[in-house]
Amino acid sequence: MKSRLAVKIFLLTLLLIMLCCFITYRFILQAAPQNYQYDIEDAEQELSFLPNELSWVEKEYAYLWLESTSEWMDELYDNEFELHFFQADGQEVSLHDISQLAGGQITDFDKREKTKAYTVSFADSDSLYTLLLTRNAAKHTQTEEAIQRTLPVLCFVVLLGSIISAFFYSWYLTAPIKKVSKLAKRMAAMDFGGFYSAGRTDEIGVLSDSLHILSGRLETTLVELQEANQKLQADIDMERQIEKQRVEFFSAASHELKTPVTIIKGQLQGMLYQVGRYKDRDTYLAQSLAVTESLEKMVQELLTIARLNTPEYICSKRSFDFSDFVNDRLLAYEDLFVQKDLSIRKWISPEVYILGDMRLLKRVLDNLFGNAAAYSEAGNQIIVRLWKENEKARLTIENTGAHIPDEAIPKLFEPFYTVDQSRNRQTGGTGLGLYIVKTILDLHGAKVEIANTVQGVIVSVQF
């Protein structure tokens, strides 16, 4: 039974059909109308004379009157009523011997259809009794009797019908499932050549057709998986290459950190021991301070990258006037541009609002303006434009007189990449500035691109 679906469905269906038939039978039996032939008011008229008659009878002969009255009522009203006799305390007594308790209480008949209670006394006794007539609940109606007479035949018909119905139902349901199961086993054994058509349009037919389609697609998928594995291997190789680049960067970063520390250490030792030129402490203290500031900037960039790449990091965005923000940052770099002999041209539309983190976007603009100043020769221009187009804010920063090798442009935003591999302290860097810019703009859902123009190099940002 545990391994045969057909047997399970057969037995379950058989039980359900029989249970439904039994419940239906019980409901019909309960709902059968109680068709009595006589009204209790008619019997009450006959009963109303009995208390007066009993008052002339001695107590020991009362049972004769009660028995005869009960038999007469049964015969007259076809056993539809019952006569009950009670003591003063409500205890029911036997009609055949009123000194014997019958075991009932007068309160037992509160919810039954009955006549009014009559008080009875006897000629030789002061004891009071109560007499009343009730419906005979034990009498079955003709409808109930007819239903009960058909019960044996009905049980046989239900059992036979349930067996036949359950057999054909289980066969109809499980026959195609068995064939589909065999097809699925062949597929599990990596044999995709099998086919079974149920010739049906219901769920089972759809299942068999779907398995056939699945069989063909699995064969195709196996080929695609092989190709995907090859691509995955290529991705792994690329990841290893990126990891190699990271290792190379951290090696270079450690060298960059080591170099200023060595310089500072040497200068401090020279000044402490008054060696040759290091006697001029003011000069070399200033140089040590400059090297320390360079070292601090590098450490800050490394800390910024570590913080931005933390999965839990969330930037605090709010709506603000980006036009005023760009003007403020240009004003902050005005002295640097003057020192580098660079002229500024700007076209900034007013009231261009964006949603962003002002602290992080300040770092973006500072890096972009700083790069524009660092990589532009004296006498050139820095052109800044900001405008709103199609519900998007667009910012461009172009510095003339500069050029980036075309093969280097796609790599500019990669971490650890620098165009100047010699890391010249005047033009080169750690390769982290533009990577930080790209990371921050990604957090804002913005796009950034760098391209060469006829005049120089342009950075385009779209919010």
C-alpha positions in Angstrom: 0.0 0.0 0.0 2.8 2.4 0.8 4.3 2.0 -2.7 1.1 1.8 -4.7 -0.6 5.1 -5.5 -3.6 3.3 -7.1 -4.3 1.3 -3.9 -4.1 4.4 -1.8 -6.5 6.4 -4.1 -8.9 3.4 -4.3 -9.2 3.0 -0.5 -9.4 6.7 0.1 -12.1 7.2 -2.5 -14.0 4.2 -1.2 -14.0 5.5 2.4 -14.9 9.1 1.3 -17.9 7.9 -0.8 -19.2 5.6 2.0 -18.7 8.3 4.6 -20.6 10.9 2.4 -23.5 8.4 1.9 -23.7 7.6 5.6 -23.7 11.3 6.6 -26.4 12.0 4.0 -28.5 9.1 5.4 -28.2 10.5 8.9 -29.2 14.0 7.8 -32.3 12.6 6.0 -33.2 10.6 9.0 -32.8 13.6 11.4 -34.7 15.9 9.0 -37.6 13.4 8.6 -40.8 15.2 9.7 -42.6 14.0 12.9 -46.0 13.5 11.4 -48.3 12.8 14.4 -52.0 12.1 13.7 -53.6 13.6 16.8 -53.3 16.9 18.6 -52.4 16.8 22.3 -55.4 19.1 23.0 -57.7 16.3 22.0 -56.2 13.9 24.5 -56.2 16.6 27.2 -60.0 16.8 27.0 -60.2 13.1 27.8 -57.7 13.4 30.6 -59.4 16.3 32.4 -62.1 14.0 33.9 -59.6 11.6 35.5 -58.6 13.7 38.6 -62.2 14.1 39.7 -62.8 10.3 39.3 -59.6 9.5 41.3 -60.7 11.6 44.2 -63.4 9.0 44.9 -61.0 6.1 44.7 -59.0 4.7 47.6 -55.2 4.9 47.1 -54.5 1.2 46.9 -56.9 0.8 44.0 -55.6 3.8 42.1 -53.3 1.7 39.8 -56.4 0.1 38.3 -57.7 3.5 37.1 -54.3 4.6 35.9 -53.5 1.4 34.0 -57.0 1.3 32.3 -56.7 5.0 31.4 -53.2 4.5 29.9 -54.3 1.5 27.8 -57.5 3.3 26.7 -55.3 6.3 25.6 -52.9 4.1 23.7 -55.7 2.3 21.9 -57.6 5.5 21.2 -54.7 7.7 20.0 -52.5 5.0 18.4 -49.9 5.0 21.2 -49.0 8.7 20.5 -49.3 9.8 24.1 -47.8 8.7 27.5 -49.5 9.0 30.9 -47.2 10.1 33.8 -47.9 10.2 37.6 -45.8 12.2 40.1 -45.5 12.6 43.9 -45.7 16.0 45.5 -41.9 16.3 45.4 -41.8 15.7 41.6 -40.7 12.1 41.7 -42.4 9.9 39.0 -44.1 6.8 40.3 -45.2 3.6 38.4 -48.7 3.5 37.0 -48.8 -0.1 38.1 -47.9 0.6 41.7 -47.9 4.3 42.8 -45.8 3.3 45.9 -42.9 2.4 43.6 -40.7 5.1 42.1 -40.3 5.0 38.3 -36.9 6.9 38.4 -37.9 10.1 36.6 -38.6 13.7 37.6 -41.3 16.0 36.5 -38.7 18.5 35.3 -37.5 15.9 32.7 -40.6 16.8 30.7 -40.2 20.6 30.6 -39.1 20.6 27.0 -41.5 18.0 25.8 -45.0 18.7 24.3 -47.4 18.0 27.2 -50.8 18.8 28.7 -51.1 21.0 31.8 -50.4 19.3 35.1 -53.5 18.1 37.1 -53.4 17.8 40.9 -54.8 14.5 42.2 -55.8 13.3 45.7 -57.4 10.0 46.9 -60.4 9.3 49.1 -58.4 7.8 51.9 -55.2 9.9 51.8 -54.3 13.6 52.1 -51.2 13.2 49.8 -51.3 15.2 46.6 -50.1 13.8 43.3 -49.6 15.3 39.8 -51.0 13.9 36.6 -50.0 14.9 33.0 -49.9 13.5 29.5 -46.9 13.9 27.1 -46.0 13.0 23.5 -44.5 9.5 23.1 -41.0 10.3 21.8 -40.3 6.7 21.2 -42.9 6.4 18.5 -41.3 6.6 15.1 -42.9 8.3 12.2 -43.8 6.5 9.0 -41.0 8.3 7.2 -38.4 7.2 9.7 -39.6 3.6 9.6 -39.5 3.6 5.8 -35.9 4.9 5.8 -34.8 2.4 8.3 -36.4 -0.5 6.4 -34.4 0.4 3.3 -31.1 0.6 5.3 -29.8 -2.9 4.5 -30.5 -2.6 0.8 -29.1 1.0 0.8 -25.9 -0.2 2.5 -25.4 -2.9 -0.1 -26.0 -0.4 -3.0 -23.7 2.2 -1.4 -20.9 -0.4 -0.9 -21.2 -1.8 -4.4 -21.4 1.7 -6.0 -18.5 2.9 -3.9 -16.2 0.0 -5.0 -17.0 0.4 -8.7 -16.7 4.2 -8.6 -13.4 4.1 -6.6 -12.0 1.5 -8.9 -12.6 3.4 -12.1 -11.7 6.7 -10.6 -8.3 5.4 -9.3 -7.6 3.6 -12.6 -8.4 6.8 -14.6 -6.3 9.0 -12.4 -3.2 6.7 -11.9 -2.8 5.0 -15.3 -1.3 8.1 -17.0 0.6 9.0 -13.8 2.3 5.6 -13.9 3.5 6.1 -17.5 4.7 9.6 -16.7 6.5 8.2 -13.7 8.4 5.7 -16.0 9.3 8.6 -18.3 10.6 10.6 -15.3 12.7 7.6 -14.2 14.3 7.4 -17.6 15.1 11.1 -17.4 16.6 10.6 -13.9 18.9 8.0 -15.5 20.0 10.7 -18.1 18.0 9.0 -20.9 16.2 11.9 -22.6 15.0 9.8 -25.6 11.7 8.7 -24.1 8.3 10.1 -25.0 4.8 9.6 -23.8 1.7 11.4 -24.9 -1.3 11.1 -22.6 -3.7 12.4 -25.3 -5.3 14.6 -22.7 -5.7 18.4 -22.2 -6.0 18.4 -18.4 -3.2 18.8 -15.9 -1.9 15.2 -16.5 -1.8 15.8 -20.2 0.0 19.1 -19.6 2.5 17.3 -17.3 3.3 14.6 -19.9 3.8 17.2 -22.6 5.9 19.3 -20.2 8.1 16.3 -19.4 8.7 15.7 -23.1 9.6 19.3 -23.6 11.8 19.2 -20.5 13.6 16.2 -21.8 14.6 18.0 -24.9 15.6 21.1 -23.1 17.7 19.2 -20.5 19.7 17.8 -23.3 20.3 21.3 -24.7 21.0 22.6 -21.2 23.7 20.0 -20.7 25.5 21.5 -23.7 24.9 25.0 -22.4 26.2 24.0 -19.0 29.5 22.9 -20.5 29.8 26.2 -22.2 28.8 28.0 -18.9 31.5 26.0 -17.1 34.0 27.2 -19.6 32.8 30.8 -19.1 32.9 30.3 -15.3 36.5 29.2 -15.6 37.2 32.3 -17.6 35.5 34.4 -14.8 37.6 32.6 -12.2 40.7 33.4 -14.1 39.6 37.0 -14.4 38.9 37.1 -10.6 42.4 35.7 -10.0 43.7 38.5 -12.2 41.8 41.1 -10.2 43.1 39.6 -7.0 46.6 39.7 -8.4 46.1 43.4 -9.2 44.9 43.9 -5.6 47.9 42.2 -4.2 50.1 44.3 -6.5 48.3 47.5 -5.3 48.7 46.6 -1.6 52.4 45.8 -2.3 52.7 49.2 -4.0 50.7 50.8 -1.2 52.9 49.3 1.5 55.9 50.6 -0.5 54.3 54.1 -0.6 53.7 54.0 3.1 57.1 52.7 3.8 58.9 55.3 1.8 57.6 58.5 3.6 58.1 56.7 7.0 61.7 56.0 6.1 62.2 59.6 4.9 60.7 61.0 8.1 62.7 58.6 10.3 66.0 59.6 8.5 65.3 63.3 8.7 64.5 63.1 12.4 67.6 61.0 13.2 69.8 63.5 11.2 68.3 66.4 13.2 68.7 64.7 16.5 72.3 63.9 15.9 73.1 67.2 14.2 74.5 65.5 11.1 75.7 67.8 8.3 72.9 69.6 6.5 70.3 68.4 9.0 71.5 71.0 11.5 69.1 73.3 9.7 66.1 71.9 11.6 63.5 74.3 10.5 64.0 73.4 6.8 63.8 69.6 7.4 61.0 69.9 10.0 58.9 71.5 7.2 59.9 68.7 4.8 59.0 66.1 7.4 55.6 67.8 7.9 54.9 67.7 4.1 55.8 64.0 3.9 53.6 63.4 6.9 50.7 65.2 5.2 51.2 63.0 2.1 51.2 59.9 4.2 48.0 61.0 6.0 46.3 61.6 2.7 47.2 58.1 1.5 45.9 56.5 4.8 42.7 58.5 4.6 42.1 57.2 1.1 42.6 53.6 2.2 40.2 54.1 5.1 37.6 55.7 2.8 37.8 52.7 0.5 37.5 50.3 3.4 34.4 52.1 4.7 32.6 52.5 1.3 33.1 48.8 0.5 31.6 47.7 3.8 28.2 45.9 3.0 26.5 47.6 5.9 27.5 51.1 4.8 24.5 53.4 3.9 24.9 57.0 2.7 22.6 59.6 4.2 20.7 61.2 1.3 18.6 64.3 1.2 17.5 66.8 -1.4 19.7 69.8 -1.8 20.6 72.5 -4.4 23.4 71.0 -6.4 24.0 74.2 -8.3 25.0 76.1 -5.2 27.0 73.1 -4.1 29.1 73.1 -7.3 29.6 76.9 -7.1 30.8 76.6 -3.5 33.4 73.9 -4.4 34.6 75.9 -7.4 35.1 78.9 -5.0 37.1 76.7 -2.6 39.4 75.7 -5.5 39.7 79.2 -6.9 43.1 79.8 -5.3 44.5 76.5 -6.5 43.4 77.3 -10.1 45.0 80.8 -9.8 48.3 79.3 -8.6 48.3 76.8 -11.5 47.5 79.7 -13.9 44.2 78.0 -15.0 41.1 80.0 -16.1 37.6 78.9 -15.2 34.6 78.9 -17.5 31.3 77.8 -16.1 27.7 77.4 -17.2 25.7 76.3 -14.2 21.9 76.3 -14.4 20.3 77.6 -11.1 18.2 75.4 -8.8 19.2 72.0 -10.0 18.2 69.8 -7.1 19.4 66.2 -6.5 19.0 63.6 -3.8 22.4 62.7 -2.3 24.9 62.7 0.6 26.6 66.1 0.6 29.6 64.8 2.5 30.3 62.1 0.0 29.6 64.2 -3.1 32.0 66.9 -1.7 34.7 64.2 -1.9 33.6 63.5 -5.6 33.9 67.1 -6.6 37.1 67.6 -4.7 38.7 64.7 -6.5 37.5 65.8 -9.9 38.5 69.4 -9.5 41.8 68.3 -8.0 42.5 66.0 -10.9 41.6 68.8 -13.4 44.1 71.1 -11.7 46.8 68.5 -11.4 46.7 67.3 -15.0 46.3 70.7 -16.7 49.3 72.7 -17.8 49.5 76.4 -17.0 47.5 78.7 -19.4 44.7 76.1 -20.0 41.0 76.2 -19.1 38.7 74.2 -16.8 35.2 74.2 -18.2 32.3 73.3 -15.8 28.7 72.8 -17.0 25.6 71.8 -15.0 22.1 71.6 -16.3 18.8 69.7 -16.0 17.6 67.5 -18.9 14.7 65.0 -19.0 14.4 65.0 -15.2 18.2 64.2 -14.9 21.0 66.4 -13.6 24.1 66.4 -15.8 27.5 67.7 -14.8 30.6 67.9 -17.0 34.1 69.0 -16.1 36.6 69.5 -19.0 40.2 70.4 -18.6 42.0 71.5 -21.9 45.5 70.7 -22.8 45.3 67.2 -21.4 45.1 63.7 -23.0 44.7 60.2 -21.8 45.8 57.2 -23.9 42.7 55.5 -25.4 43.6 52.1 -24.1 43.8 53.5 -20.5 40.3 55.1 -20.5 38.3 51.9 -19.8 40.6 51.1 -16.8 40.5 54.5 -15.1 37.8 53.6 -12.6 39.3 50.3 -11.8 40.8 50.1 -8.3 44.6 50.0 -8.1 45.0 51.3 -11.6 47.2 54.3 -12.5 48.0 55.6 -16.0 51.5 56.6 -14.7 53.0 53.2 -13.7 56.1 55.0 -12.3 53.9 56.7 -9.7 55.6 60.0 -10.2 54.7 62.1 -7.2 53.8 65.1 -9.3 51.5 63.5 -11.9 50.9 60.0 -10.6 49.0 58.6 -7.6 47.8 55.6 -5.8 45.0 54.9 -8.3 42.4 55.3 -5.7 40.9 58.8 -6.4 38.7 57.9 -9.4 37.9 54.5 -7.8 36.5 56.4 -4.8 34.6 58.7 -7.1 33.0 55.7 -9.0 32.1 54.0 -5.7 30.4 57.0 -4.3 28.4 57.7 -7.5 27.3 54.1 -7.6 25.9 54.5 -4.2 23.8 57.4 -5.6 22.8 55.5 -8.7 24.7 58.0 -10.9 26.7 57.3 -14.1 30.2 58.7 -14.7 32.3 58.6 -17.9 35.7 60.0 -19.0 36.6 60.7 -22.6 39.1 62.6 -24.7 37.8 65.6 -26.6 39.4 67.9 -29.2 40.4 70.3 -26.4 41.4 67.9 -23.7 39.7 65.5 -21.3 36.0 65.6 -20.1 34.4 63.9 -17.1 30.5 63.4 -17.5 28.3 62.7 -14.5 24.6 62.0 -14.8 22.3 61.9 -11.7 
